[in-house]
């Protein structure tokens, strides 16, 4: 390590430790004896009683199935829509291309919460409220995914696509046999962003759903924290939070290198 990098690395390490404090506190509290008071350091021996209590008194199994269904189905549709749109904007030439890209790019700036009222009115007219499809439908397209993959597709040599045409491939075969394999890191990054967003999304599922059969994990956690089952004990709330966030944390640590490399290679800072 160069000497001039030591202060920067020291500052980064300090900020990382500060960022980890809430996570460490949450995990420590989740596996200690339930208490009505908060403490920074665990004061009892580790125990699984809190996790077992939460899992037995709240239908988190149903919430998990609902959330996984929403996350997987949404990303599956997004995979197709963003791939086709990104290919059209990166490779094909058509009238109004820049205008279409500008409209898509502007959607990245607009917060999703601004569209809650019109989206809910449309779902209500379609009789899709309190359904899993109603949770997923507004997110079947992704402006961020289109932008990310467009940048990646532009780095793919056009000679590869031309060679595929000579071999007799149609446009879909070119997309899924040439461009998609060349953008694996971008798909991993977009997948992590999409999964984490819809896994943690709270406001839209809260508004759309009314029954436990369609609630997601975040809505279930909020209702549990206010319910009598939580009995105002931080250990129980932290145990429920741990049940929800553990898969995402594990997923990020597995793919963190590819996640970072994809943004670097696509030119996004």
C-alpha positions, 0 to 999 in steps of 0.5 A: 500500500502506498503511503499516500493511500493510508489516510484514505484507507483509514477513513474508509475503514472507519466509515465501514465500521460505523456503517456496520454498527446497526447491522452488528447490533441487530444480529447481536440483539436478535440472538440474545434473551428478549428484553424491554430495554436496548443495549449496544452489547449482548448481555446474555448467552446466544439463543434461538428463542427469538427467531423460533418465537417470531417464526411460530407466531407470524406467517413469515413462511407465507410472506417468504413465498409471496416475496420470492414469487414477486421478486423472481417473476418481476425480474423474469419479465424485466429480463426480457423487456430490458434486454429487447429495449437495450438492444434496440437502443444500442444496436438498431438505428431508427427515427426518434431513437434519441428521443426514446432514450431521453424519455427512458432516462428521465424515468430514472429521475422520477421517484416511484412514489410519485406514480403511486396514485395513478398506478393504484387507480389503474390497478383498481380499474383492472380489479388487480388490487390485493393481488401479486400481479398488482404488486408486480405490474408497475415494475415489469419495465426498468429504465435503470436496467435499460440504461445499464444494458444499453451501455454494456451492449455498446461495448460488444463488437458489431462484428460478432452480430454480423458474423451471427447473421452470416451464420443464419441467426435471426434477431432473437438468436443474435440477442440471446446468443451473442449480446446476453452472454457478453453482458453477464456481469451487467445482468448480475448487477441489475439482478441484485439491484432489482431483487434488493429493491423489490425485496425491500419495497414497502410502500407499494405492497402496503397500499396494494395488499390487504390480506396475508395471502398476498403480503410481502416480508416488509409489510409483515415485519411492519405489522408484526412490530406493531402487534401484540406478538412483538410485546414491545421487545427489541429482540423479537423485532430484531429477530424478524428483521434478521429473518428478512435481511439475511438472504440479501446480505448473503447474496451481496457478499457472494456476488459483490465482486461481479456487482462492482465490476459491471458498473466499472466496465459499463462506465457508470460511476 
